[in-house]
């Protein structure tokens, strides 16, 4: 960060990318959706440590960044499905590399 509070241009793209997927849950949700369309409860089961309130908030943020789409069905009770977008799929290689890095890191740090 420069002293005037502005980021150098070559860092802005990384800043934007990190803001789109920042936090504990977004990459895990995207990883889950990379295997196919899921309903809210399915996502909640797959990302089992997340609360419904947090999952709802994270899904809205992912949708606002055009990484997922939300489809509401006119049923009772209403059914909602989430699907990763093509833009979201462009992160699959990044998520895969993070997976492999995480395995190596776990082995390095925890010896597992």
Order of alpha helices (4+ residues) and beta strands (2+ residues): alpha-alpha-beta-alpha-alpha-beta-beta-alpha-alpha
